[in-house]
């Protein structure tokens, strides 16, 4: 997964949240666009869009951007930083068997997950489906076990630890059958888990999920109109041949695409903008 673009109403406040709270680095800030990430890897792109309003609570769009950290210590540093500087934004935490996750809501209501993956040797698959659960994860105990002095110092300074990437993107959609038809049958992800008519998890390469879609808040939602929140989801494929094959497949299914020679862009059934580019 590549960076997630958010349309925002208060650019400065959102930069502060993701930089000072989540401990991402401000990689660039060019007028109305700010790019935050770690090292040279963009994670969140903020686009100032003061003309837009918030969508309704039952609309399709972003459920959360999930940021994957490379160690429990790095995750603890980020969680502690947000708790220290934005304590009112914490919304919950869970042990998902494959991962340990902490959930937040940024100042404009966009969901944020900060998580760490357990080693793949500890994941359990049954008939091609990944075993996941939602088990309470005590945040205070987690921090007491994994927040080292170095992590505390980094969180206090707002610098963060280690590497981080977009691990997965979770969307709110109108219905699961349409999501499966689009993201699995057309886009080419593999189904890794389904929760009836409520949620779908998909991935490539045997990951537990690179994307997820649910109807928990958005059942029956139609196409999105212009609004604050999700601007674009970026997906990386290995090479130009993969991009070309995807373009041919989407054309076969009648999906309208925009191809500028480097990226292939299209809307999902709820007008969530997806942009695919080759990693090489």
N, C-alpha and C positions, 0 to 999 in steps of 0.2 A: 504494500500500500504506500502511496505517496502522501503528500500534504493534503490537509483538509482546509478549504477556503471558507471563511465565515464573512458574511456581510454584517457590518456592525454599525451601531448608531453613535457610540462614543469610543473613538479609536484609542485615545490616550488611556482611558480606564481599562480597556481590554488589553492593551499592551502591558500595563502594570500587572494585571492579573496573571497573564501567562508568563511574564518575565519574572516578576518579584514573588508571585505565589507559586506557580507550577515549576519555576526555576528553568524555563527555557531561555535560550540566549536570543537577543534581538539581532538577527543576522543581517537585516537591512530594513530601512525605513525611508521609502521614497514617496513623499507626498501622502496620498490617501491609502497607500499600501504598506503594510508592515509584515515582515516574514520572521517567524520565530522557530527555533529548532535547537539542535545540539550539533556542535562541530560544523560540518557543511551540509547537514541533513535538515531540510525544512520539514516542520511538523504541522504548524498552524500558520495560515496566511490570513491576515485581517485586512478586509477592504472596507474603507469608510463609505457608507451609503446612507447619509442623513435623510434622504428623501423617502426611505422605506420605513414601514411600520412593522411591529411584531405580528406574526401570523396567529391565528386562533389556536387555542390549546389542543384542539382535536385534529389539527392539520398534519399532513405528511411532512417529512423533513428529517432533520438530524435527531437521533435519540442520544447518541454520544460519540465523541471522538475518543478512542482508547489509545493511550500512550504507553508503550511497553518499555520498561527499564531493564537494564542488563544485570542487575543484582538486587537482592532484598535491601541492602544498605542504601542503594541509590533510590529505590522506591520509598523507603522510610524517610529519606531526606526530603523528597518532594512532598510527601504526605504531611510531614511535620511543618514544612514551609507554608503550605496552604492553610493548615490548621492554625498556625501562628499568626499569619497576616490576613487571612480571609476566613475566620472560623465559622461564619454563618453560611458558607457555601458547601459544607460537607452534607451529603445526602445518604450515605450508607457504605457498607463494606461487606464483601462476601468471599468465602473460599469456594472456588468453582471446580475443585479437584485438579483441573489442568492449570489453574492460575490463582493468584491472590490479588484481589481487586478492591480499589477504593473509589468511591463515586462522589462527584461534586457537580455543582451547577455554576457556570461562570456568571459574571455580572449581568449578562443579557439573556440568561436562561438556557444557554447551550450546555448540554450534558458533557461531562468530562470523566473519563475513567483513567485512573493511573494504576498500572498493574505489573506483575512479574509472573513469568511462566515457570511452572515446575518443569524439570527435565522431561523430555519426551518419553524416556523409559518408564516414567511414572504415570503416563496417560493410559487409559484403558479404552479399547475399541471393541464393540460388539456388532457383528454383521454390518461393518462399515460405518457405524455411528459412534461418535465420540461420547464417552461418559462424562457428563458435566452435572453439577448440582449447584444449589445456592444455599450454602451453610454459613451461619453467622461467623464473621471474623472480627474479633475484638480489636479495635484500632489501638487502644491503649496498651494492650498486651503486645501487639505487633511492634509498636514503637519501642517498648521496653526491651524487646528481644533483638531488634535490628537497627535501632538508632544509635550508631557509634558516636564518639566525640567528633570524629571527622565529618560525619553526616550532619550532626547538630551544627557545627561551625559553618558548613556549606549552606545549610538551610537558612541559618540566620543571616548569612551574607547574600543569600539569593543566587548563589552560583551553581548549585546542583552538583551531582556526582555522575560519573560514567556516561555511557551513551544511551540514547533513547530514540525510538522511531514510532511512527504510527503502526500499532500492532493490528488493529482492526477498526472498522467503522460500522456503527450500528444505526440503522435507519428506522424511522416510523413510517409505515406504509398502510395502504387501505385494505389489502387482503393478501393472504399468503400464497394462494394458488397463482395469482398474477406475478408475485415476486419470484416464485420458483420458476415459472415459465421464462421470465426475463433473465434472471441472474444465473440460473442453471442451464436451461435449455438453449438460450440464445447467447448469453455472455460467456458461458463455459465453465463456471465454477462447479465444484462438486458439493453435494449436500453432505454435511457432517452431522447435523442433528435437526430434528423437527419437533415442535411442541404443538401438535394438532394444527388448529387454525390460528394459533396465536403467535408463533415465532418460527423462523427458519435461520439456520446457521450454515454458511457455505465457505469453502476455502479452495486453495490450490496447493498441491504438493504435500498433502497430508497434515497441514496445520489444523488446529482445532477450529478456528474460523478467522477468515480475513474480513468477512462482512456478515452482518446479521440484519434481519428485518423483523419487526414485530408490529402487532396491531393493538397493543395494550392501551394506548391513548388515542389511536387514530383509525380504528375500524371503520371502514366505509369511506375514508377520506378520498377525495378526488385529486386532480392535478393541482399543484401549488401555483399560486400567483406570486408576483414579486414581493418579497418580504425579507426582513432581517433574519439571520440564521444561516443555514447551509447555503453556500454559494457553489461549491464544487467538491467532488470526491475524485482524487487522482489515483489511478491504478497503474502499476508498472508491470510490463511484460518483459521477458528476457531479451528479445531482439526484434529487429524490423520485420523479420518473416512472421513472427507471432502477431505483430500489429496488422500486417497485410492479411493474414488468415482471418483475424477477427473482423476486419473490414468486409471481407467477402461474406463471412457468416452473417453479419448484421444486415448486409444488403440482401442476402437470401431471405431473411425473415422480414424484410420490409421496414427495418428500423432506419429512420433518417439519421445520417451522420454528417459531421463536419470534419474534413480531413485537410490539414494544412501541410502535410508531408512529414510532420514530426509527431503529431498527436491526432488521435481519433476521438471526437467528442459526440455525445448523444445524451438524450434524456431517457430516464426510466419511465415507467407508466405514471408516476406521480410528479413528473417534471423535475426530479432530482438530477442535476447535471453530473454526468460521469465523463471523465477525460482519461484516456488510456494512452500511455507513451512507452516507447522502448527504453529499457534501462541502459542499453549499450550506446 
